[in-house]
Amino acid sequence: MAQYKFAELEGVHNPILERLLTENRNGVIVDLGCNKVPEHLQNKAQLVDRLIGVDNDDEITAAISQMDRPKNFYFVKGDARELPLPDKSVDLLLMLGIYSQVADRNFYIDPKFRAPGFDIPAYMRENKRRLLSEAARVVKPTGAVLVSNSLRKSQIEVTKNEFSEYLNVQEVNVGGSRYIMVCTPK
């Protein structure tokens, strides 16, 4: 098999991503927070029959609408916390780099959103809960969720426990500055 370059993953993670994409080649593959980098879309799309990207960012939506996309790539503007997908319809759900970013960044940047007493950690916990609940809802009983994100010291056990509330964590790999988890429905 050819070695593809997935910039968002390092070392050991590439074979895991390639394996899951290849195993689910004929299925419904959904890439949450799909990114607007053509090479990332091309690399994933060349391994599968159909790739569906979901993102709610206006800039990414505009960029994707203007790019020369792979013919087997479909884009849906949507929120990962309220996925516009039917129950148990996804064979492989990709969450590459989005888990730590599910909170609306405007609450950090724009002071007008910082109301007195606004609890940012509670807001982030709720968004993560909604994301994981949606992942559990849309993945088929025989499907999988692949998660990759930046690694901070002692973060992996906390993240694994958060995922374990909604999904079965099957494998955890750490490489470089990233972790990757493979989960299946409960």
C-alpha positions in Angstrom: 0.0 0.0 0.0 1.2 3.5 -0.8 2.3 5.7 2.1 0.0 8.7 2.3 0.9 11.9 4.0 -1.6 13.0 6.6 -0.1 16.2 8.1 -2.4 16.2 11.1 -1.0 12.8 12.3 2.5 11.6 13.1 4.4 8.4 12.8 2.4 5.4 14.1 -1.0 7.2 13.5 -0.8 7.1 9.7 -1.1 3.3 9.4 -4.0 3.3 11.9 -5.9 5.9 9.8 -5.1 4.1 6.6 -6.1 0.8 8.0 -9.5 2.1 9.2 -10.2 4.0 5.9 -9.3 0.9 3.9 -11.4 -1.5 6.1 -14.4 0.8 5.6 -13.7 1.7 2.0 -17.2 0.9 0.8 -19.0 2.4 3.9 -20.1 5.8 4.9 -17.0 7.8 6.1 -17.7 11.1 7.9 -14.9 13.6 8.6 -15.9 16.0 11.4 -14.1 19.4 11.2 -13.0 18.2 7.7 -10.5 21.1 7.1 -10.1 23.0 3.9 -6.7 21.7 2.9 -7.1 20.0 -0.5 -4.2 17.5 0.1 -5.9 16.3 3.3 -9.2 15.7 1.5 -7.5 14.0 -1.5 -5.4 11.7 0.7 -8.5 10.5 2.6 -10.7 10.4 -0.4 -8.4 8.2 -2.5 -8.7 5.4 0.0 -12.5 5.3 0.1 -15.6 5.2 -2.2 -17.4 8.1 -0.4 -16.2 10.7 2.1 -18.5 13.2 3.7 -17.1 16.3 5.3 -19.0 18.1 8.1 -17.9 21.5 9.3 -19.8 24.6 10.5 -17.1 27.2 9.9 -18.1 29.8 7.3 -14.5 30.2 6.1 -14.1 26.5 5.6 -17.5 26.2 3.9 -16.5 29.0 1.4 -13.1 27.5 0.7 -14.5 24.0 0.1 -17.2 25.3 -2.2 -14.5 27.0 -4.3 -11.9 24.1 -4.4 -11.6 21.4 -7.0 -12.8 18.5 -4.7 -12.4 14.8 -5.2 -15.5 13.4 -7.0 -16.3 11.1 -4.1 -16.2 14.0 -1.5 -19.4 15.5 -0.3 -19.7 18.4 2.1 -22.4 19.1 4.6 -22.4 22.3 6.6 -23.3 21.3 10.1 -22.4 21.3 13.8 -20.6 18.3 15.2 -22.8 18.8 18.4 -26.0 18.4 16.3 -25.0 16.2 13.3 -27.3 16.4 10.3 -27.1 12.6 9.9 -29.5 9.7 10.6 -29.1 7.4 13.6 -26.6 4.5 13.2 -25.7 5.6 9.6 -21.9 6.0 9.8 -19.3 3.2 9.3 -16.3 5.4 10.3 -16.4 8.7 12.1 -13.2 10.8 12.0 -12.5 13.3 14.7 -9.1 14.6 13.8 -8.1 17.5 15.9 -11.6 18.7 16.9 -12.2 17.2 20.3 -10.4 20.0 22.1 -12.0 22.7 19.9 -15.7 22.0 20.3 -16.2 25.0 22.5 -16.9 28.2 20.5 -13.7 30.2 20.4 -15.6 33.5 20.4 -16.1 33.1 24.1 -12.4 33.4 24.6 -11.7 36.1 22.0 -14.6 38.6 22.2 -15.0 40.1 25.7 -18.7 40.9 25.0 -19.4 37.2 25.3 -17.8 37.0 28.7 -20.9 37.7 30.9 -20.3 37.9 34.6 -20.4 34.4 36.1 -20.1 32.7 32.7 -18.6 29.3 33.4 -16.3 28.5 30.4 -15.2 25.0 31.7 -18.8 24.0 32.2 -19.6 25.3 28.7 -16.7 23.2 27.2 -17.8 20.1 29.2 -21.3 20.4 27.8 -20.1 20.8 24.2 -17.8 17.7 24.6 -20.8 15.8 26.1 -22.9 16.8 23.1 -20.2 15.8 20.6 -19.7 12.4 22.2 -23.4 11.8 22.4 -23.8 12.6 18.7 -20.9 10.3 17.8 -22.5 7.4 19.7 -25.9 8.2 18.0 -24.7 8.2 14.4 -22.1 5.4 14.3 -23.4 2.0 13.3 -23.2 -0.9 15.8 -20.4 -2.3 13.7 -18.8 1.1 13.1 -15.8 2.9 14.6 -14.8 6.4 15.8 -11.2 7.5 15.2 -10.0 10.4 17.4 -6.7 12.2 17.2 -5.7 15.3 19.1 -2.8 17.2 20.6 -1.4 15.6 23.7 -0.9 17.3 27.0 0.6 15.6 30.0 -1.9 13.4 31.8 -4.7 14.5 29.4 -5.0 11.0 27.8 -6.6 9.3 30.8 -9.1 12.1 31.3 -10.0 12.0 27.6 -10.2 8.2 27.6 -12.6 8.4 30.6 -14.7 11.0 28.8 -15.0 8.9 25.7 -15.7 5.7 27.8 -19.0 7.2 29.0 -20.4 7.0 25.4 -18.2 4.6 23.5 -15.9 1.6 24.0 -12.3 2.7 23.8 -10.6 -0.2 21.8 -7.1 1.2 21.4 -5.0 4.2 22.4 -1.7 5.1 20.8 0.6 8.0 21.6 3.1 9.2 19.1 5.0 12.5 19.1 2.8 15.3 20.3 -0.5 13.5 19.4 -2.7 10.7 20.6 -5.1 8.5 18.6 -8.0 6.5 19.9 -10.2 3.9 18.2 -13.6 3.6 19.7 -16.7 1.5 19.0 -20.3 1.9 20.0 -21.5 0.5 23.4 
